[in-house]
Amino acid sequence: MAQRAFDHWFNTLADPSY
């Protein structure tokens, strides 16, 4: 679960359009 949340959080940082 934590891994999923981290992946989502990192995605927001990696993709500014998201």
N, CA, C and O atoms as CSV, one atom per row, in Angstrom:
chain,resi,resn,atom,element,x,y,z
A,1,MET,N,N,0.835,-1.196,0.000
A,1,MET,CA,C,0.000,0.000,0.000
A,1,MET,C,C,0.880,1.261,0.000
A,1,MET,O,O,0.638,2.206,-0.750
A,2,ALA,N,N,1.893,1.247,0.852
A,2,ALA,CA,C,2.782,2.405,0.926
A,2,ALA,C,C,3.509,2.610,-0.406
A,2,ALA,O,O,3.714,3.738,-0.854
A,3,GLN,N,N,3.888,1.504,-1.018
A,3,GLN,CA,C,4.581,1.581,-2.301
A,3,GLN,C,C,3.693,2.239,-3.345
A,3,GLN,O,O,4.163,3.028,-4.165
A,4,ARG,N,N,2.412,1.912,-3.311
A,4,ARG,CA,C,1.446,2.462,-4.259
A,4,ARG,C,C,1.293,3.970,-4.061
A,4,ARG,O,O,1.241,4.741,-5.018
A,5,ALA,N,N,1.221,4.363,-2.790
A,5,ALA,CA,C,1.055,5.770,-2.460
A,5,ALA,C,C,2.293,6.569,-2.871
A,5,ALA,O,O,2.182,7.681,-3.386
A,6,PHE,N,N,3.462,5.994,-2.639
A,6,PHE,CA,C,4.707,6.655,-2.997
A,6,PHE,C,C,4.809,6.818,-4.510
A,6,PHE,O,O,5.259,7.854,-4.999
A,7,ASP,N,N,4.396,5.803,-5.241
A,7,ASP,CA,C,4.443,5.823,-6.697
A,7,ASP,C,C,3.541,6.934,-7.234
A,7,ASP,O,O,3.902,7.647,-8.170
A,8,HIS,N,N,2.381,7.064,-6.632
A,8,HIS,CA,C,1.436,8.095,-7.033
A,8,HIS,C,C,1.979,9.486,-6.704
A,8,HIS,O,O,1.874,10.410,-7.510
A,9,TRP,N,N,2.564,9.622,-5.500
A,9,TRP,CA,C,3.128,10.898,-5.065
A,9,TRP,C,C,4.299,11.310,-5.956
A,9,TRP,O,O,4.422,12.471,-6.345
A,10,PHE,N,N,5.144,10.352,-6.265
A,10,PHE,CA,C,6.299,10.636,-7.113
A,10,PHE,C,C,5.858,11.000,-8.526
A,10,PHE,O,O,6.494,11.815,-9.193
A,11,ASN,N,N,4.767,10.392,-8.974
A,11,ASN,CA,C,4.237,10.678,-10.301
A,11,ASN,C,C,3.824,12.141,-10.413
A,11,ASN,O,O,4.017,12.760,-11.459
A,12,THR,N,N,3.267,12.689,-9.363
A,12,THR,CA,C,2.839,14.086,-9.371
A,12,THR,C,C,4.042,15.016,-9.489
A,12,THR,O,O,3.948,16.087,-10.089
A,13,LEU,N,N,5.170,14.607,-8.917
A,13,LEU,CA,C,6.377,15.421,-8.976
A,13,LEU,C,C,7.076,15.262,-10.322
A,13,LEU,O,O,7.620,16.221,-10.870
A,14,ALA,N,N,7.053,14.054,-10.839
A,14,ALA,CA,C,7.730,13.765,-12.098
A,14,ALA,C,C,6.956,14.333,-13.287
A,14,ALA,O,O,7.546,14.709,-14.300
A,15,ASP,N,N,5.626,14.392,-13.151
A,15,ASP,CA,C,4.797,14.881,-14.246
A,15,ASP,C,C,3.997,16.108,-13.812
A,15,ASP,O,O,2.931,15.961,-13.214
A,16,PRO,N,N,4.484,17.310,-14.098
A,16,PRO,CA,C,3.820,18.536,-13.685
A,16,PRO,C,C,2.433,18.707,-14.315
A,16,PRO,O,O,1.582,19.411,-13.772
A,17,SER,N,N,2.212,18.061,-15.458
A,17,SER,CA,C,0.909,18.195,-16.117
A,17,SER,C,C,-0.138,17.335,-15.414
A,17,SER,O,O,-1.339,17.500,-15.627
A,18,TYR,N,N,0.332,16.426,-14.584
A,18,TYR,CA,C,-0.590,15.585,-13.825
A,18,TYR,C,C,-1.061,16.354,-12.600
A,18,TYR,O,O,-1.849,15.834,-11.811
